[in-house]
Amino acid sequence: MKEYRLTTDQVKEMADRLRVGDRVLLSGTVYTSRDAAHKRIFEAMEKGDPLPYALPGAVIYYAGPTPTPEGLPIGSCGPTTSGRMDPYTPKLYDLGVAATIGKGERSRDVVNAIIRNHAVYFCAIGGAGALAAMSITDCQVIAFDDLGCESVKRLTLHDFPLIVGVDCTGGSIFERGEQNAVSVLYLA
């Protein structure tokens, strides 16, 4: 396992080098999108309406931050279970998304999309939303404000700790067995 310090602009070009279990400290812009936001993004695509963010090169974080305390850029911001977005994810990778961030295993269709698009899936540590928030320096709601915590937000990260969960060769941390996957995530 290797360790990398990357910006979101570097993810696409580095995806071919990243392997399951590698540790990444990620900095740059990511966009939060969960179930309800994904549904609206797909509705916008069907209608030909503008999307809240450009998909090519984007990094999507499956998170719904808690309300922002006074004096902080964001509330607790831990990952959401990624499998809930699996029906949408292959098309998003096919449209140029560089990476997704969440927790839990991905479907075979998502893994295949990661392989064919030379992309990556990062795992963030579940249950540590307050700790994750310490690596977020800015948060702006950019779409679907009516969805509350599930609105689309543009986050600025600084050294956000991640583990490569699925790499572009199809390697998956979850194929190593749940016990090992959990151990690797908590040792990060």
Backbone as CSV, one residue per row, in Angstrom:
resi,resn,N_x,N_y,N_z,CA_x,CA_y,CA_z,C_x,C_y,C_z
1,MET,0.833,-1.180,0.000,0.000,0.000,0.000,0.878,1.244,0.000
2,LYS,0.435,2.198,-0.799,1.162,3.459,-0.895,0.320,4.582,-0.314
3,GLU,0.972,5.703,-0.091,0.281,6.893,0.376,0.475,8.005,-0.646
4,TYR,-0.600,8.750,-0.900,-0.567,9.839,-1.864,-1.191,11.083,-1.260
5,ARG,-0.682,12.218,-1.648,-1.312,13.506,-1.356,-1.700,14.051,-2.730
6,LEU,-3.017,14.120,-3.004,-3.517,14.499,-4.325,-4.481,15.668,-4.227
7,THR,-4.586,16.384,-5.337,-5.671,17.350,-5.494,-6.737,16.681,-6.351
8,THR,-7.940,17.209,-6.276,-9.024,16.626,-7.079,-8.721,16.735,-8.569
9,ASP,-7.965,17.749,-8.979,-7.581,17.887,-10.389,-6.626,16.779,-10.841
10,GLN,-5.967,16.123,-9.916,-5.011,15.063,-10.246,-5.621,13.664,-10.242
11,VAL,-6.822,13.517,-9.721,-7.401,12.180,-9.526,-7.482,11.414,-10.847
12,LYS,-8.004,12.026,-11.883,-8.182,11.309,-13.157,-6.842,10.836,-13.708
13,GLU,-5.838,11.694,-13.690,-4.533,11.306,-14.234,-3.814,10.285,-13.359
14,MET,-4.121,10.244,-12.074,-3.463,9.315,-11.155,-4.224,8.008,-10.964
15,ALA,-5.437,7.926,-11.461,-6.284,6.756,-11.206,-5.623,5.449,-11.619
16,ASP,-4.873,5.453,-12.704,-4.220,4.222,-13.152,-3.133,3.742,-12.191
17,ARG,-2.645,4.608,-11.335,-1.593,4.234,-10.375,-2.148,3.805,-9.031
18,LEU,-3.353,4.253,-8.707,-3.934,3.969,-7.397,-4.399,2.519,-7.316
19,ARG,-4.140,1.889,-6.176,-4.547,0.506,-5.970,-5.299,0.370,-4.648
20,VAL,-6.111,-0.659,-4.597,-6.909,-0.952,-3.412,-6.042,-0.886,-2.158
21,GLY,-6.540,-0.167,-1.166,-5.839,-0.038,0.100,-4.904,1.146,0.186
22,ASP,-4.571,1.760,-0.956,-3.722,2.954,-0.907,-4.419,4.033,-0.095
23,ARG,-3.641,4.792,0.640,-4.166,5.910,1.427,-3.983,7.187,0.621
24,VAL,-4.994,8.027,0.643,-4.955,9.287,-0.104,-5.400,10.420,0.812
25,LEU,-4.640,11.493,0.813,-5.057,12.742,1.439,-5.469,13.642,0.288
26,LEU,-6.767,13.913,0.185,-7.315,14.622,-0.969,-7.617,16.076,-0.632
27,SER,-7.189,16.964,-1.515,-7.476,18.396,-1.387,-8.112,18.883,-2.677
28,GLY,-8.954,19.894,-2.570,-9.589,20.474,-3.756,-11.100,20.463,-3.635
29,THR,-11.759,20.583,-4.782,-13.214,20.711,-4.835,-13.893,19.370,-5.049
30,VAL,-14.883,19.081,-4.207,-15.758,17.922,-4.398,-17.198,18.423,-4.287
31,TYR,-18.123,17.604,-4.796,-19.547,17.956,-4.773,-20.306,16.882,-4.013
32,THR,-21.146,17.316,-3.072,-21.975,16.347,-2.364,-23.215,16.055,-3.199
33,SER,-23.556,14.803,-3.277,-24.792,14.366,-3.945,-25.201,13.047,-3.319
34,ARG,-26.455,12.992,-2.900,-27.008,11.756,-2.372,-28.202,11.356,-3.227
35,ASP,-29.030,10.456,-2.717,-30.142,9.874,-3.466,-31.013,10.916,-4.166
36,ALA,-31.568,11.831,-3.389,-32.512,12.806,-3.944,-31.837,13.706,-4.973
37,ALA,-30.607,14.115,-4.708,-29.881,14.966,-5.659,-29.564,14.193,-6.936
38,HIS,-29.178,12.931,-6.810,-28.914,12.118,-7.999,-30.166,12.030,-8.872
39,LYS,-31.303,11.812,-8.234,-32.549,11.723,-8.990,-32.792,13.014,-9.768
40,ARG,-32.590,14.157,-9.125,-32.807,15.442,-9.808,-31.768,15.697,-10.898
41,ILE,-30.546,15.289,-10.666,-29.511,15.449,-11.689,-29.888,14.648,-12.930
42,PHE,-30.391,13.438,-12.742,-30.786,12.612,-13.882,-32.016,13.187,-14.582
43,GLU,-32.934,13.754,-13.824,-34.086,14.423,-14.441,-33.626,15.608,-15.288
44,ALA,-32.655,16.365,-14.783,-32.110,17.503,-15.542,-31.432,17.023,-16.821
45,MET,-30.701,15.907,-16.740,-30.047,15.367,-17.943,-31.087,14.973,-18.982
46,GLU,-32.172,14.319,-18.540,-33.223,13.899,-19.471,-33.877,15.085,-20.163
47,LYS,-34.038,16.197,-19.447,-34.672,17.390,-20.002,-33.694,18.275,-20.768
48,GLY,-32.406,17.993,-20.655,-31.406,18.849,-21.271,-31.146,20.127,-20.489
49,ASP,-31.541,20.136,-19.207,-31.317,21.299,-18.348,-29.873,21.323,-17.855
50,PRO,-29.385,22.494,-17.449,-28.013,22.573,-16.913,-27.874,21.751,-15.635
51,LEU,-26.698,21.188,-15.439,-26.406,20.407,-14.239,-25.766,21.308,-13.197
52,PRO,-25.846,20.948,-11.916,-25.277,21.803,-10.876,-23.756,21.918,-10.928
53,TYR,-23.099,20.937,-11.540,-21.640,20.968,-11.686,-21.272,20.165,-12.923
54,ALA,-20.114,20.476,-13.484,-19.632,19.756,-14.663,-19.211,18.349,-14.250
55,LEU,-19.634,17.348,-14.999,-19.313,15.965,-14.650,-17.883,15.557,-15.010
56,PRO,-17.338,15.966,-16.167,-15.974,15.523,-16.498,-14.953,15.956,-15.441
57,GLY,-14.274,14.963,-14.869,-13.261,15.223,-13.859,-13.788,15.437,-12.455
58,ALA,-15.110,15.426,-12.275,-15.693,15.712,-10.958,-15.422,14.578,-9.968
59,VAL,-15.367,14.966,-8.701,-15.308,14.020,-7.596,-16.582,14.242,-6.783
60,ILE,-17.369,13.182,-6.624,-18.648,13.254,-5.921,-18.508,12.575,-4.568
61,TYR,-18.918,13.303,-3.531,-18.894,12.778,-2.162,-20.324,12.512,-1.732
62,TYR,-20.610,11.260,-1.402,-21.933,10.883,-0.933,-22.056,11.272,0.536
63,ALA,-22.532,12.479,0.770,-22.634,12.988,2.132,-23.779,13.978,2.232
64,GLY,-24.352,14.071,3.410,-25.375,15.060,3.719,-25.003,15.712,5.034
65,PRO,-24.187,16.769,4.975,-23.676,17.379,6.200,-24.777,17.865,7.139
66,THR,-24.479,17.830,8.418,-25.389,18.380,9.419,-25.304,19.905,9.366
67,PRO,-26.240,20.594,10.019,-26.184,22.067,10.004,-24.826,22.590,10.488
68,THR,-24.452,23.718,9.924,-23.147,24.305,10.219,-23.178,25.080,11.536
69,PRO,-22.333,24.692,12.484,-22.237,25.466,13.729,-21.600,26.833,13.459
70,GLU,-21.944,27.800,14.274,-21.391,29.135,14.111,-19.863,29.083,14.207
71,GLY,-19.212,29.767,13.268,-17.765,29.859,13.276,-17.051,28.727,12.566
72,LEU,-17.794,27.744,12.048,-17.181,26.626,11.328,-17.671,26.627,9.880
73,PRO,-16.907,26.018,8.960,-17.348,25.986,7.565,-18.440,24.960,7.287
74,ILE,-18.586,23.957,8.170,-19.533,22.866,7.924,-19.787,22.115,9.222
75,GLY,-20.916,21.418,9.281,-21.186,20.531,10.405,-20.545,19.174,10.150
76,SER,-20.966,18.187,10.893,-20.469,16.825,10.705,-20.732,16.385,9.270
77,CYS,-19.753,15.731,8.659,-19.872,15.426,7.223,-19.273,14.062,6.897
78,GLY,-19.877,13.022,7.454,-19.416,11.669,7.183,-20.052,11.101,5.926
79,PRO,-19.506,9.993,5.427,-19.997,9.395,4.190,-21.324,8.660,4.364
80,THR,-22.089,8.655,3.278,-23.339,7.899,3.189,-23.038,6.563,2.516
81,THR,-23.854,5.562,2.773,-23.702,4.259,2.127,-23.808,4.406,0.614
82,SER,-22.758,4.039,-0.072,-22.636,4.271,-1.514,-23.600,3.454,-2.351
83,GLY,-23.945,2.267,-1.906,-24.801,1.388,-2.693,-26.124,2.021,-3.086
84,ARG,-26.589,3.001,-2.314,-27.853,3.659,-2.637,-27.747,4.470,-3.928
85,MET,-26.543,4.841,-4.319,-26.351,5.603,-5.548,-25.953,4.711,-6.730
86,ASP,-25.816,3.410,-6.496,-25.360,2.497,-7.553,-26.209,2.531,-8.824
87,PRO,-27.531,2.720,-8.761,-28.294,2.773,-10.017,-27.874,3.940,-10.929
88,TYR,-27.345,5.008,-10.354,-26.963,6.193,-11.120,-25.484,6.224,-11.508
89,THR,-24.654,5.584,-10.716,-23.214,5.770,-10.794,-22.565,5.339,-12.105
90,PRO,-22.921,4.197,-12.710,-22.243,3.839,-13.966,-22.346,4.936,-15.031
91,LYS,-23.519,5.519,-15.189,-23.672,6.569,-16.205,-22.828,7.792,-15.852
92,LEU,-22.754,8.132,-14.575,-21.949,9.282,-14.178,-20.469,9.052,-14.474
93,TYR,-19.975,7.849,-14.180,-18.591,7.531,-14.556,-18.436,7.602,-16.080
94,ASP,-19.408,7.081,-16.817,-19.334,7.122,-18.286,-19.332,8.551,-18.823
95,LEU,-19.901,9.479,-18.056,-19.930,10.887,-18.468,-18.720,11.667,-17.952
96,GLY,-17.768,10.965,-17.353,-16.502,11.605,-17.021,-16.182,11.816,-15.564
97,VAL,-17.062,11.414,-14.649,-16.748,11.558,-13.226,-15.462,10.784,-12.938
98,ALA,-14.536,11.425,-12.231,-13.231,10.822,-11.948,-13.270,9.885,-10.747
99,ALA,-14.083,10.250,-9.742,-14.114,9.454,-8.515,-15.399,9.722,-7.744
100,THR,-15.748,8.740,-6.927,-16.811,8.912,-5.946,-16.221,8.573,-4.582
101,ILE,-16.835,9.152,-3.559,-16.396,8.934,-2.182,-17.620,8.526,-1.362
102,GLY,-17.486,7.461,-0.610,-18.579,7.027,0.245,-18.111,5.961,1.198
103,LYS,-19.060,5.121,1.614,-18.699,3.972,2.448,-19.455,2.760,1.932
104,GLY,-18.854,1.632,2.095,-19.494,0.382,1.707,-19.175,-0.051,0.294
105,GLU,-19.581,-1.262,0.018,-19.240,-1.914,-1.239,-20.062,-1.382,-2.406
106,ARG,-19.578,-1.609,-3.626,-20.228,-1.155,-4.851,-20.691,-2.362,-5.668
107,SER,-21.706,-2.129,-6.495,-22.237,-3.204,-7.341,-21.252,-3.552,-8.454
108,ARG,-21.467,-4.696,-9.073,-20.634,-5.118,-10.195,-20.727,-4.100,-11.331
109,ASP,-21.905,-3.522,-11.582,-22.053,-2.512,-12.646,-21.191,-1.283,-12.370
110,VAL,-21.106,-0.874,-11.115,-20.266,0.276,-10.765,-18.792,-0.084,-10.943
111,VAL,-18.394,-1.256,-10.472,-17.005,-1.685,-10.633,-16.634,-1.718,-12.114
112,ASN,-17.522,-2.253,-12.945,-17.241,-2.295,-14.391,-17.100,-0.897,-14.976
113,ALA,-17.904,0.052,-14.503,-17.803,1.439,-14.981,-16.485,2.066,-14.537
114,ILE,-16.042,1.750,-13.338,-14.749,2.249,-12.857,-13.635,1.717,-13.745
115,ILE,-13.698,0.437,-14.086,-12.674,-0.181,-14.937,-12.664,0.490,-16.315
116,ARG,-13.805,0.563,-16.973,-13.814,1.057,-18.363,-13.501,2.541,-18.477
117,ASN,-13.678,3.278,-17.380,-13.416,4.715,-17.410,-12.126,5.113,-16.688
118,HIS,-11.350,4.126,-16.252,-10.100,4.404,-15.525,-10.357,5.422,-14.416
119,ALA,-11.305,5.073,-13.552,-11.734,5.945,-12.469,-11.381,5.281,-11.139
120,VAL,-11.961,5.769,-10.058,-11.654,5.232,-8.741,-12.836,5.473,-7.798
121,TYR,-12.948,4.596,-6.809,-13.909,4.773,-5.720,-13.109,4.836,-4.429
122,PHE,-13.290,5.932,-3.703,-12.618,6.121,-2.428,-13.583,5.827,-1.286
123,CYS,-13.063,5.225,-0.232,-13.832,5.022,0.989,-13.386,6.029,2.040
124,ALA,-14.373,6.655,2.658,-14.121,7.517,3.808,-14.556,6.740,5.044
125,ILE,-14.023,7.101,6.164,-14.318,6.361,7.392,-15.700,6.719,7.906
126,GLY,-16.579,5.720,7.986,-17.922,5.922,8.516,-17.886,6.167,10.013
127,GLY,-18.838,6.938,10.512,-18.940,7.194,11.934,-17.972,8.241,12.451
128,ALA,-17.286,8.914,11.523,-16.299,9.918,11.936,-16.570,11.246,11.225
129,GLY,-17.850,11.616,11.126,-18.238,12.829,10.402,-17.649,14.102,10.972
130,ALA,-17.530,14.182,12.293,-16.942,15.383,12.907,-15.456,15.467,12.567
131,LEU,-14.791,14.321,12.555,-13.379,14.288,12.180,-13.216,14.660,10.703
132,ALA,-14.076,14.128,9.839,-14.017,14.452,8.410,-14.199,15.948,8.191
133,ALA,-15.090,16.563,8.944,-15.367,17.990,8.794,-14.135,18.845,9.053
134,MET,-13.198,18.330,9.825,-11.982,19.081,10.110,-11.112,19.267,8.869
135,SER,-11.342,18.451,7.830,-10.591,18.568,6.574,-11.363,19.341,5.512
136,ILE,-12.484,19.945,5.883,-13.300,20.721,4.945,-13.181,22.189,5.310
137,THR,-12.684,22.981,4.350,-12.416,24.393,4.644,-13.498,25.332,4.132
138,ASP,-14.385,24.839,3.248,-15.456,25.690,2.728,-16.611,24.818,2.261
139,CYS,-17.824,25.343,2.399,-19.041,24.643,1.983,-20.023,25.663,1.427
140,GLN,-20.448,25.451,0.177,-21.423,26.336,-0.460,-22.536,25.482,-1.072
141,VAL,-23.793,25.787,-0.747,-24.915,25.116,-1.401,-24.989,25.659,-2.823
142,ILE,-25.002,24.747,-3.815,-25.034,25.202,-5.212,-26.276,24.747,-5.976
143,ALA,-27.058,23.828,-5.397,-28.270,23.372,-6.095,-29.201,22.643,-5.128
144,PHE,-30.494,22.697,-5.457,-31.528,21.938,-4.752,-31.570,22.261,-3.260
145,ASP,-31.526,23.536,-2.934,-31.529,23.994,-1.546,-32.704,23.422,-0.757
146,ASP,-33.823,23.172,-1.438,-35.006,22.642,-0.763,-34.794,21.236,-0.197
147,LEU,-33.720,20.558,-0.599,-33.443,19.210,-0.105,-32.730,19.214,1.247
148,GLY,-32.464,20.384,1.787,-31.816,20.460,3.096,-30.438,19.834,3.077
149,CYS,-30.212,18.880,3.983,-28.877,18.268,4.065,-28.502,17.535,2.780
150,GLU,-29.499,17.171,1.968,-29.209,16.469,0.710,-29.040,17.414,-0.480
151,SER,-29.032,18.726,-0.231,-28.767,19.658,-1.328,-27.365,19.393,-1.870
152,VAL,-27.114,19.848,-3.086,-25.784,19.703,-3.659,-24.921,20.841,-3.128
153,LYS,-23.782,20.452,-2.571,-22.849,21.424,-2.020,-21.492,21.292,-2.700
154,ARG,-20.824,22.420,-2.840,-19.439,22.426,-3.308,-18.577,22.557,-2.055
155,LEU,-17.764,21.533,-1.819,-16.879,21.529,-0.660,-15.443,21.750,-1.112
156,THR,-14.691,22.421,-0.280,-13.246,22.527,-0.488,-12.583,21.694,0.600
157,LEU,-11.808,20.700,0.164,-11.126,19.788,1.083,-9.666,20.166,1.232
158,HIS,-9.119,19.843,2.393,-7.677,19.948,2.606,-7.227,18.697,3.354
159,ASP,-6.462,17.853,2.654,-5.941,16.609,3.229,-7.036,15.743,3.849
160,PHE,-8.099,15.543,3.093,-9.220,14.691,3.508,-8.767,13.234,3.422
161,PRO,-8.799,12.462,4.511,-8.260,11.095,4.507,-9.205,10.076,3.853
162,LEU,-8.658,9.335,2.897,-9.424,8.342,2.145,-8.593,7.083,1.931
163,ILE,-9.286,6.005,1.606,-8.674,4.734,1.214,-9.233,4.375,-0.161
164,VAL,-8.402,3.873,-1.060,-8.902,3.401,-2.352,-9.688,2.123,-2.092
165,GLY,-11.003,2.190,-2.372,-11.886,1.053,-2.146,-12.039,0.170,-3.369
166,VAL,-12.098,0.790,-4.562,-12.139,0.062,-5.836,-11.218,0.813,-6.788
167,ASP,-10.281,0.081,-7.390,-9.357,0.718,-8.324,-9.731,0.403,-9.763
168,CYS,-9.026,1.016,-10.706,-9.408,0.902,-12.118,-9.069,-0.449,-12.738
169,THR,-8.446,-1.358,-11.971,-8.243,-2.722,-12.454,-9.395,-3.624,-12.011
170,GLY,-10.289,-3.065,-11.178,-11.403,-3.841,-10.653,-11.139,-4.412,-9.277
171,GLY,-9.949,-4.150,-8.748,-9.648,-4.599,-7.393,-10.579,-3.924,-6.401
172,SER,-11.058,-4.686,-5.432,-11.995,-4.153,-4.447,-11.557,-4.535,-3.044
173,ILE,-11.533,-3.562,-2.172,-11.184,-3.816,-0.780,-12.178,-4.787,-0.142
174,PHE,-13.379,-4.830,-0.687,-14.427,-5.669,-0.114,-14.282,-7.127,-0.510
175,GLU,-13.502,-7.412,-1.553,-13.244,-8.795,-1.931,-12.230,-9.454,-1.019
176,ARG,-11.530,-8.641,-0.229,-10.557,-9.172,0.722,-11.238,-9.706,1.970
177,GLY,-12.511,-9.479,2.088,-13.258,-9.918,3.261,-13.612,-8.734,4.126
178,GLU,-14.797,-8.767,4.665,-15.303,-7.639,5.443,-14.398,-7.300,6.624
179,GLN,-13.894,-8.287,7.326,-13.043,-8.024,8.491,-11.812,-7.231,8.084
180,ASN,-11.157,-7.643,7.007,-9.962,-6.940,6.555,-10.306,-5.541,6.053
181,ALA,-11.420,-5.395,5.340,-11.822,-4.079,4.833,-12.032,-3.119,5.992
182,VAL,-12.720,-3.561,7.022,-12.961,-2.702,8.173,-11.643,-2.347,8.850
183,SER,-10.749,-3.324,9.004,-9.457,-3.057,9.628,-8.665,-2.025,8.835
184,VAL,-8.614,-2.182,7.533,-7.858,-1.247,6.705,-8.441,0.149,6.816
185,LEU,-9.769,0.284,6.819,-10.380,1.603,6.907,-10.076,2.267,8.241
186,TYR,-10.103,1.531,9.310,-9.891,2.149,10.615,-8.416,2.374,10.912
187,LEU,-7.524,1.723,10.223,-6.107,1.980,10.407,-5.654,3.213,9.648
188,ALA,-6.495,3.737,8.765,-6.120,4.921,7.989,-5.985,6.084,8.924
